[in-house]
């Protein structure tokens, strides 16, 4: 019998062994040269700690609040597509794992379980991730369904006027299942002979004209708070606050959109300084260790979202695998807090980390 995984990277290897190559490549891959894909992880490695000693860390509190919802740790499940490709229970298993870990799941717009199935699966705080369609009434219908089914916030993914070029999917001629939430709303079959049907579907339906003024329309059709996902610059962070978003997610779409966009941990501080505490900032991309969670919080994020590791846990060991992935990260994060001298997340400060820029600056 194979040894139990002891970290998230080992879960990735288990998922690679468990999944058909086409599906593993779909989850694991990034855009074009996959430079940003590597950089999302590696940029964390260049941040070091400034640990404080002789602090009473006999009790450690990992809990935090996001939009007034208390969660057990600042680790949230990011929206990722088609969980049934990883496990037959799909997003329902992921939702149950999130509930048992007392954290928030962001359900993907491209989920393979319906909004209603996920809502019925367990009692937990959930957000719904949204794209805006050329046919606005489809988006409006999905927003109403999310609201009716008790979802607490909307996450508007704003970095996808077109789909990034994911070459593994093109090579594999990746065929994705129909979008469950769009049944009866849209023809969910688009044929493409030149590559992945996912790319063809997306470019057929995404609204490339979406702009800041459309946020006003979205706010007019819902009472739910709206977080905007995909911000990497000071300029866009300031705009987001001006149009009244409830929160910002610093994200490069798991390096699946624009290659050579910055690693999210490298872009985080620019956004934090621009926002000046007016709305909460979260980040995703490259989080594989509890030390990464700590580094993101030290640089000003309120929480991180994890995407691929959740899918790897699901592929390897189903609902229990997702739970193990979250618990593993929490355990590592707790240990990091103890060893840096932080009894609660409120104690994590900018002084606890040193970035590469600071190291270079100190040499000059």
Order of alpha helices (4+ residues) and beta strands (2+ residues): alpha-alpha-alpha-beta-beta-beta-beta-alpha-beta-alpha-beta-alpha-beta-alpha-alpha-alpha-beta-alpha-beta-alpha-beta-alpha-beta-alpha-beta-alpha
